[in-house]
Amino acid sequence: MVLGEIACALSSLTLVLKANGMAPAPNGCLYSNIQHPAFTSLTLPLENAEFTLIFNLSTLTTIGNTKNSLIGMWALSPTVFTLLSQNLLLVHSDLAVYYPTIQYAVLYTLYSHCTRHDHFISSSLSSSPSLFDGAVISTVTTATKKHFSTLLGLLGGLLLKEHLYIETRRLLLTWAQEISVLMKKSDTYSPLFSLTTFNKFCRGLLANALNEDQSICLQTCHCIMVLSSSLSTELLQRVQLVNSAVRVRQAYGKLLKTIPLDVALSVQSQPRMKDISLAVRHHMSRAPSSTFHPQDFSDLISFILYGTLHRGGKDPWLERLYYSCQRFEKLDGRGCADSGKPGVVPQALLKNEAVLWQWAAWEAAQFTVLSKLRTPLGRAPDTFQTIEGMIRSLAAHAVNPEQDVGAWAGSGGDGDGHHSNQLRLALLLQYLENLEKLMYNAYEGCANALTSPPKSIKTFFYTNRQTCQDWLTRIRLALMRVGLLSGKPAVTIRHGFDLLTEFKNSSAQGPDVEVLLTLLAEALCELNCPEAIQGLAAWSLLTSGRSLGWLSSVALQAEGRFEKAALEYQDHLSAVTGMDCSIKSSDCFLPKFSNSTSSPKHVNNGDNKKTVLLKGNECSSEVINFLVNKASQCYVALCDWASVKEWQTTVHTLKQNSSISGSINLRTDLNYIQALSRFEEGDLAECATQLELLPGEDYSLLSYSKDKLDLKKLLPSMSPDPIELQRAIEVQLLRSAVSSTPKATHQEPKSTPSPDMLLRCLKQTGRLCLGPLRLSTLNVADNLPTLPTLQLHCSSMLENTLIGQEVYALVIKKSGGVNSSAGNITSLTRNISSLLELSLKEQGIPHITAETSGNVAQQVFT
């Protein structure tokens, strides 16, 4: 009778929905097994149907929650589990949208029943009934054998649904969390991870990783963290770190530390990143909504240029800025939950920093154009001058790092201060990129990518077209320097080729072209494009008749042939300055080159072409400074610390005896090199001494109070250059490793930092590593950047080492063979790997060393 009333209530509800055009006709096969003849002709009123259904479900709770109940698990037909998981699937269809309480009641009753019986995990592993079991118990065990697999499939399918009541989703995630903990409780449950429905269960979990509700994201993160060691590679790579909520970012940052390093760094296509790219592209192609007002522009540009926040509050200010600019009548699908429609931005993506920042940069540029360059910064000339002044200030800092960046270094002494400086620089470049596109669209027009602005705007920019183009030409060289400073060589290349076109058309010659080629060569070298650098040399010879031989040396470095590139840099400098710039350490490379691959100083290069050396009057001071630093970079990439020191001495002599001494600025810190050298030699005491000479207060001098650490003491440099931040993080990791190693305890006990202090510093360092990972999402890249990800894992491994846990560390170490072409892993990466390996060896913790030479990786277990 109870089942008959349930079937009658379901039939009544579906008939009402069908009559209102809100649901299809009821499918009788879904609950045909529970229908009763007495209720066939009965139709319950809408008010009573929902109550009847929930009341009858509650009557099954007592039977379903009785431990080892023969009636609930076997005697009833269908059983409680079969009824709730298979016969009532109709409640999970369109019925759940209009009557979510019914779906919740069914799921909660099933959850209560499964919790009472440990989710049927034990019975799912029983291959056959025990000989000591009674006949009835054996039958029950056989009947419940597939319950767990059915349960995983049900949870996975429901979690994948977009339209799900929030309380129901929380119940499902709580349920999934309990199942995950039970599955990892014992090794005997390992066969369960190979179930087909387990993969569906995991996909359902990961579909909630970027939910708009913060509690849902945190619950999902906890479930994934429990199962992280058992998830497949394809599933792990979908974990996101881009939520705008601080707690969610911190939780997924901890999760990233548990993911194997090779999985985290693997390059795979990410569907979520494609969604972000499509959302940004769709917004750019839309007509302007005109809801971005001067106050909104003032708030955003104040943050970008000066690091000032005018919008306080508990919620993320960028998210509130977005919603304040939305109008209901102008939404047209923006922020809609129905992501199946073309051009619709899923609601979950509005919690994504990459989408919000891209939206803000585009709206700010669009406001600038629609207001005819009259902004809160002033009139059109004032707007241009303010932006140009900040760009030139940053470009001057790029040329001379000792020069103050002025107003750019905003306030902020916590970990977000370093991330904020780099984020603002990326936003400034993105804003200018968007501004140039929109100005071009205003005075030239665009076929289909961008909508046409109003006629008055087109007339204004067509009239002032030459002024806008002259301003862009004037700042392009500075933008190239800022692009290199921000770690975005693609920006430098784009502006560089635009300048090359303009120089060619205007027949410009002289130092400007040479400086331009220098910046282009440096950007192409960072992207490992030797062929493009050789093309620059051919272009220069064709257009100006000048043979820039040093470009071939940069091509060698971009190809990863650091030894030969360093030798050629020395030869070029010797020809330019008239002094012998070669170092003795380079002689050890010469016998290994053979006749076909030697320095241009001796025979021919690898292509049997003679290298043309420069004369003293053919090279600008900036090119000389470029060659000096490039030679040093080659030796650092090879971890040849002796050659780096000798090169420092040679450069110092060159500066004393040369007329261009003021333009030579070697950016390699000798104290930093000394610390790395001593560390590799195993002289940890001297390494600790050298580390004290580097910027940042030593751990032994920090206060032992429980207050928050002052990062201004640990990382005093607030430069927007990401290389400086990466180096500062590595120094902190090196200090932690040396301080925790017994060999370095030659100091007095009072000066040795406590393990608690080291753990606090490492946790703070790990939080700093998350900044570059968040910043990388602005590029909408599929993979995470290598070095920050490796630094994050290293800080986590050092933490585990200090607290005495047994960990298996994946350490990447690259051999510096002669003419090795593996330039993908920097010296910073190798140094971190080395310090981790040493620290693990000192404490006798088992670890894995993956040695790589070139692009071939071979794992060696030690």
Buried (B, 14 or more C-beta within 10 A) or exposed (E): EBBBBBBBBBBBBBBBBBEEEEBEEBEEEBBEBBBBEEBEEEEBEEEEBBEBBBBBBEEBBEBBBBEEBEEBBBEBEBBBBBBBBBBBBBBBBBBBBEBBBBBBBBBBBBBBBBEBBBBBBBBBBBEEBEEEBEEEBBBBBBBBBEBBBBBBBBBBBBBBBEEBBEBBBBBBBEBBBBBBEBBBEEEEBEEBBEBEBBBBBBBBBBBBBBBBBBBBBBBBBBBBBBBBEBBEEEBBBBBBBBBBBEEBBBBBBBBBBBBBBEBBBBEEEBEBBEBBBBBBEBBBEBEBBEEBEEEBBBBBBBBBBBBBBEBEEEEBBBBEBBEBBEEEEEEEBBBBEEBEEEBBBBBBBBBBBBBBBBBBBBBBBBBBBBBBBBBBBEEBEBBBBBBBEBBBBBBBBBBEBEEEBEEBBBEBBBBBBBBBBBBBBBBBBBBBBBBBBBBBBBBEEBEEEBEEBEEEBBBBBEEBBEBBBEBBBEBBBBBBBBBBBBBBBEBBBBBBEBBBEBBEEEEBEEEEBBBBBBBBBBBBBBEBBBEBBBBBBEBBBEBBEBBBBBBBBBBBBBBBBBBBBBBBBBBBBBBBBEBEBBBEBBEEBEEEBEEEBBBBBEBBBBEEEEBBBBEEEBBBBBBBBBBBBBBBBBBBBBBBBBBBBBBBEBBBEBBEEBEBEEBBBBEBBBBBBBBBBBBBEEBBBBBBBBBBEBBBBBBBEBEEEEEEBEBBBBBEBBBBBBBBBBBBBBBBBBBBBBBBBEBBBEEEEEEBBEEEBBBBBBBBBBBBBBBBBBBBBBBBEBBBBBBBBBBBBBBBBBBBBBEEEEBEBBBBBBEBEBBBBBBEBBBBBBBBBBBBBBBBEBEEBEBBBBBBBBEEEEEEEE
